[in-house]
Amino acid sequence: MGKYLVTGAAGFIGRSIAAELLSRGESVRGVDNFLTGKRANLIGLEAMEFVEGDLTDPEVCAKVCRGMEIVFHEAALASVPLSVDNPMATHLHCANATLNVLIAARDAGVRRVIYAGSSSAYGDTPTLPQREDTTPHPISPYAVAKLTGEHYLRVFARVYGLETVVLRYFNVFGPYQDAKSDYSGVLARFSKMMLAGEQPTINGDGEQSRDFTYIDNVVRGNLLAAAATAELVSGQVMNLATGTRITLNQTFEILKELTGFEGVPAFGPDRAGDIHDSLADIGLAKELMGYEPVIDFKEGLRRTVGWYKTLPAA
């Protein structure tokens, strides 16, 4: 049985990966500082060894990496608008924390580190779909910080022989995503607001498009990355998405059906640092580790809205 560390285990994606590992009977350790993670997300994960700590502290990183075989590094301040407001905090909790994790993993003899990369690294590239060999053009501090982490992973694979895999996520959504924060993902906020009969605001004209990716696809991709042959995946960067895109206006119409919302959206100014369109080429992940999305957008959105319906009104 492998020993797995999940950073950001009280967050949306980290919690989901940890839950799947535990369901398979794996030995799991989680770490979170609760800066954005929620203690309530740990309910149901009692079989996981949990450490409260901050990855900006090298001693915490050394402690949690000790005895681990594989690290899923999901912890980050994952928000473009937040990074625009506070670029230093974003760099600290994304780039610096990632370097600390890599050093600790190397020193502890960890075999593989799998990193939550971001499609924001591509920036506003005019060419779609976005391929891993496209030159990155980040347009937000968050994108720069996440791309910095990617470079560190490549270097640690090349210089130190640590197996590393970068998975570039595209707009992940699903149960356990925080819908209350101003910095939350658009689908989380819209779902919660429309269920409550509140008017959501679309930034821009609503014709911007996203390759929205349901959480189950991301969890599956991470587990494939953990099991894949090192010769195929170590040092690689792979998109993790669906290979399809939908506009925010189209998304709003689907959410109206799912939530029973009867109003219309408000429209606001474009947000600084936001790209206009994203669409992933997922061919490399399929070739190297057999990845294919298992849940499409509409089904994922139906499951997500169903989960938010179970939450108490707030």
C-alpha positions as CSV (number, residue, x, y, z in Angstrom):
1,M,0.0,0.0,0.0
2,G,1.4,3.4,-1.0
3,K,1.7,6.3,1.3
4,Y,0.2,9.5,-0.1
5,L,0.5,13.1,1.0
6,V,-2.2,15.5,-0.1
7,T,-1.4,19.2,0.4
8,G,-4.4,21.5,0.6
9,A,-6.4,18.5,1.9
10,A,-9.2,20.8,3.4
11,G,-9.7,22.5,0.0
12,F,-12.0,21.6,-2.8
13,I,-9.6,19.5,-5.0
14,G,-7.4,18.2,-2.3
15,R,-10.3,17.0,-0.3
16,S,-11.7,15.2,-3.3
17,I,-8.4,13.4,-4.1
18,A,-8.0,12.4,-0.4
19,A,-11.5,11.0,-0.3
20,E,-11.0,8.8,-3.3
21,L,-7.6,7.5,-2.0
22,L,-9.2,6.6,1.3
23,S,-12.1,4.9,-0.5
24,R,-9.5,2.6,-2.1
25,G,-8.0,1.8,1.3
26,E,-4.8,3.8,0.8
27,S,-2.7,5.4,3.6
28,V,-3.2,9.1,3.4
29,R,-1.7,12.1,5.2
30,G,-3.2,15.6,4.6
31,V,-1.9,19.1,5.4
32,D,-3.7,22.4,5.3
33,N,-3.4,25.9,6.9
34,F,-7.1,26.7,6.5
35,L,-6.3,29.9,4.7
36,T,-8.9,28.9,2.1
37,G,-9.6,25.3,3.1
38,K,-12.5,24.5,5.4
39,R,-12.5,22.3,8.5
40,A,-15.9,21.1,7.5
41,N,-14.4,19.5,4.4
42,L,-12.5,17.1,6.6
43,I,-15.8,15.5,7.7
44,G,-15.7,12.0,6.3
45,L,-11.9,11.9,6.1
46,E,-11.3,10.7,9.6
47,A,-9.2,7.8,8.4
48,M,-6.7,10.4,7.1
49,E,-3.8,11.5,9.2
50,F,-4.1,15.3,9.3
51,V,-1.5,17.9,10.0
52,E,-2.5,21.6,10.4
53,G,0.4,23.6,9.1
54,D,1.6,26.1,6.5
55,L,3.8,25.0,3.6
56,T,5.6,28.4,3.6
57,D,7.4,26.9,6.6
58,P,10.1,24.5,5.5
59,E,9.9,22.6,8.8
60,V,6.2,21.8,8.2
61,C,7.1,20.6,4.7
62,A,9.8,18.3,6.1
63,K,7.4,16.9,8.7
64,V,4.6,16.1,6.3
65,C,6.8,14.6,3.5
66,R,8.6,12.2,5.9
67,G,7.7,8.6,5.0
68,M,5.6,9.5,2.0
69,E,5.9,7.9,-1.4
70,I,3.7,10.2,-3.6
71,V,2.7,13.8,-3.0
72,F,-0.3,15.4,-4.6
73,H,0.5,19.1,-4.3
74,E,-2.9,20.9,-4.4
75,A,-2.3,23.7,-1.9
76,A,-2.4,27.2,-3.4
77,L,-4.1,30.6,-3.2
78,A,-6.0,29.6,-6.3
79,S,-7.6,32.9,-7.5
80,V,-6.7,35.3,-10.3
81,P,-8.6,38.3,-8.7
82,L,-7.0,37.6,-5.3
83,S,-3.6,37.6,-6.9
84,V,-4.3,41.0,-8.6
85,D,-5.2,42.4,-5.1
86,N,-2.3,40.7,-3.3
87,P,0.4,39.4,-5.6
88,M,2.9,38.9,-2.7
89,A,0.6,36.5,-0.8
90,T,-0.1,34.6,-4.0
91,H,3.6,34.2,-4.7
92,L,4.4,33.1,-1.2
93,H,1.6,30.5,-1.0
94,C,2.1,29.2,-4.6
95,A,5.7,29.6,-5.7
96,N,7.5,29.7,-2.4
97,A,5.4,26.9,-0.9
98,T,5.9,24.7,-3.9
99,L,9.7,25.1,-3.7
100,N,9.6,24.2,0.0
101,V,7.5,21.0,-0.8
102,L,9.9,20.0,-3.6
103,I,13.0,20.4,-1.3
104,A,11.3,18.5,1.5
105,A,10.2,15.7,-0.9
106,R,13.7,15.3,-2.3
107,D,15.2,15.2,1.1
108,A,12.6,12.7,2.4
109,G,13.1,10.3,-0.5
110,V,9.6,10.8,-1.9
111,R,9.3,9.0,-5.3
112,R,6.8,11.3,-7.2
113,V,5.3,14.8,-6.8
114,I,2.1,15.6,-8.8
115,Y,1.5,19.3,-9.1
116,A,-1.8,21.2,-9.6
117,G,-0.8,23.4,-12.5
118,S,-3.1,26.0,-14.1
119,S,-4.3,26.7,-17.5
120,S,-3.9,30.4,-16.6
121,A,-0.2,29.9,-17.7
122,Y,-1.3,30.1,-21.3
123,G,-2.7,33.6,-20.9
124,D,-4.8,35.0,-23.7
125,T,-3.3,32.9,-26.4
126,P,-5.2,33.5,-29.8
127,T,-4.7,29.8,-30.8
128,L,-7.2,27.2,-29.6
129,P,-7.1,24.5,-28.4
130,Q,-4.2,25.2,-26.0
131,R,-1.4,22.7,-26.2
132,E,1.4,22.0,-23.8
133,D,4.0,23.1,-26.3
134,T,2.4,26.6,-26.6
135,T,4.7,29.3,-25.2
136,P,3.2,30.5,-21.9
137,H,2.0,34.1,-21.7
138,P,0.7,34.6,-18.2
139,I,-1.3,37.8,-17.6
140,S,-1.9,37.6,-13.9
141,P,0.3,37.3,-10.8
142,Y,-1.5,34.0,-10.0
143,A,-0.5,32.6,-13.5
144,V,3.1,33.7,-13.0
145,A,3.3,32.0,-9.6
146,K,1.8,28.7,-10.8
147,L,4.0,28.7,-13.9
148,T,7.0,29.3,-11.6
149,G,6.1,26.1,-9.7
150,E,6.0,24.2,-13.1
151,H,9.5,25.3,-13.8
152,Y,10.7,24.1,-10.4
153,L,9.1,20.7,-10.9
154,R,10.9,20.3,-14.3
155,V,14.2,21.3,-12.8
156,F,13.8,18.9,-9.8
157,A,13.1,16.0,-12.2
158,R,16.1,16.9,-14.3
159,V,18.6,17.8,-11.6
160,Y,17.7,15.7,-8.6
161,G,15.9,12.7,-10.3
162,L,12.7,13.4,-8.4
163,E,9.7,12.1,-10.5
164,T,7.5,15.1,-11.1
165,V,4.2,15.5,-13.1
166,V,2.5,18.8,-13.8
167,L,-1.3,18.7,-14.5
168,R,-2.7,21.9,-15.9
169,Y,-6.2,22.2,-14.6
170,F,-8.9,24.0,-16.6
171,N,-11.7,25.6,-14.5
172,V,-12.4,22.8,-12.1
173,F,-15.9,22.7,-10.5
174,G,-18.0,20.4,-8.4
175,P,-19.1,19.6,-4.8
176,Y,-17.1,21.1,-1.9
177,Q,-16.1,24.1,-3.9
178,D,-16.5,27.2,-1.7
179,A,-19.4,29.4,-3.1
180,K,-19.3,32.1,-0.5
181,S,-16.0,33.9,-1.3
182,D,-15.8,36.8,-3.7
183,Y,-12.9,34.9,-5.2
184,S,-14.7,31.6,-5.8
185,G,-15.1,30.0,-9.1
186,V,-18.0,31.3,-11.3
187,L,-20.0,28.0,-11.3
188,A,-19.9,27.7,-7.5
189,R,-21.0,31.3,-7.0
190,F,-23.7,31.2,-9.7
191,S,-25.1,27.9,-8.5
192,K,-25.5,29.1,-4.9
193,M,-26.9,32.5,-5.9
194,M,-29.4,31.2,-8.4
195,L,-30.7,28.5,-6.0
196,A,-31.3,31.4,-3.6
197,G,-33.1,33.4,-6.2
198,E,-30.3,36.0,-6.3
199,Q,-29.1,37.7,-9.5
200,P,-25.6,36.7,-10.6
201,T,-23.3,39.1,-12.4
202,I,-21.4,38.1,-15.5
203,N,-18.2,40.0,-15.9
204,G,-17.9,41.1,-19.6
205,D,-20.4,40.3,-22.3
206,G,-20.7,36.6,-21.3
207,E,-19.3,35.4,-24.6
208,Q,-16.0,34.4,-23.0
209,S,-15.7,30.6,-23.0
210,R,-14.2,28.0,-20.6
211,D,-13.2,24.4,-20.7
212,F,-15.1,23.7,-17.5
213,T,-13.9,20.4,-15.9
214,Y,-15.8,18.4,-13.4
215,I,-13.9,17.4,-10.3
216,D,-14.2,13.6,-10.9
217,N,-12.2,14.0,-14.1
218,V,-9.4,15.8,-12.2
219,V,-9.3,13.2,-9.5
220,R,-9.1,10.4,-12.1
221,G,-6.3,12.3,-13.9
222,N,-4.3,12.6,-10.7
223,L,-4.6,8.9,-9.9
224,L,-3.5,8.1,-13.4
225,A,-0.5,10.4,-13.0
226,A,0.4,8.6,-9.8
227,A,0.3,5.1,-11.4
228,A,1.8,5.9,-14.8
229,T,5.2,4.7,-15.8
230,A,7.9,7.1,-14.8
231,E,9.6,7.0,-18.2
232,L,6.4,8.3,-19.8
233,V,5.3,11.0,-17.4
234,S,8.2,12.2,-15.2
235,G,9.1,15.8,-16.1
236,Q,6.0,16.2,-18.2
237,V,3.3,18.9,-18.3
238,M,-0.2,17.7,-19.3
239,N,-3.5,19.4,-19.7
240,L,-6.3,18.0,-17.6
241,A,-9.7,19.1,-18.9
242,T,-12.5,17.9,-21.2
243,G,-11.5,19.3,-24.6
244,T,-14.7,21.2,-25.0
245,R,-15.8,24.7,-24.2
246,I,-18.9,26.7,-23.4
247,T,-19.7,30.4,-23.0
248,L,-20.8,32.0,-19.7
249,N,-24.1,32.9,-21.4
250,Q,-24.7,29.3,-22.3
251,T,-23.8,28.2,-18.9
252,F,-26.2,30.6,-17.3
253,E,-29.1,29.2,-19.4
254,I,-28.3,25.7,-18.3
255,L,-28.1,26.8,-14.7
256,K,-31.5,28.4,-15.0
257,E,-33.0,25.0,-15.9
258,L,-31.2,23.3,-13.1
259,T,-31.9,25.8,-10.4
260,G,-35.3,27.1,-11.4
261,F,-34.0,30.7,-11.4
262,E,-36.4,32.9,-13.4
263,G,-34.4,36.1,-13.7
264,V,-31.7,37.4,-16.0
265,P,-28.0,38.0,-15.3
266,A,-26.5,41.4,-14.6
267,F,-23.4,42.3,-16.6
268,G,-20.3,44.0,-15.2
269,P,-16.9,45.1,-16.4
270,D,-14.2,42.6,-17.4
271,R,-12.0,41.4,-14.5
272,A,-8.3,42.3,-14.6
273,G,-6.2,39.2,-15.3
274,D,-9.0,37.1,-16.7
275,I,-8.5,35.4,-20.1
276,H,-11.3,35.5,-22.7
277,D,-11.2,31.9,-23.9
278,S,-9.8,28.5,-22.8
279,L,-9.9,25.2,-24.5
280,A,-7.6,22.3,-23.8
281,D,-6.0,19.8,-26.2
282,I,-6.0,16.7,-24.0
283,G,-4.2,14.4,-26.4
284,L,-1.0,14.2,-24.5
285,A,-2.6,13.1,-21.2
286,K,-4.5,10.4,-23.2
287,E,-1.3,9.3,-24.9
288,L,1.0,9.2,-21.9
289,M,-1.4,7.9,-19.1
290,G,-4.7,6.9,-20.8
291,Y,-6.7,9.9,-19.5
292,E,-10.2,10.6,-20.8
293,P,-12.9,12.7,-19.1
294,V,-15.6,10.5,-17.5
295,I,-18.1,13.2,-16.7
296,D,-19.2,15.8,-19.2
297,F,-20.1,19.4,-18.4
298,K,-23.9,19.2,-18.2
299,E,-23.8,16.1,-16.0
300,G,-21.2,17.6,-13.8
301,L,-23.2,20.8,-13.4
302,R,-26.3,18.7,-12.6
303,R,-24.4,16.9,-9.9
304,T,-22.9,20.1,-8.6
305,V,-26.3,21.9,-8.3
306,G,-27.7,18.8,-6.6
307,W,-24.9,19.0,-4.0
308,Y,-25.5,22.7,-3.3
309,K,-29.2,22.0,-2.8
310,T,-28.3,19.8,0.1
311,L,-26.5,22.7,1.9
312,P,-28.3,24.9,4.4
313,A,-29.3,28.3,3.1
314,A,-26.8,31.0,4.0
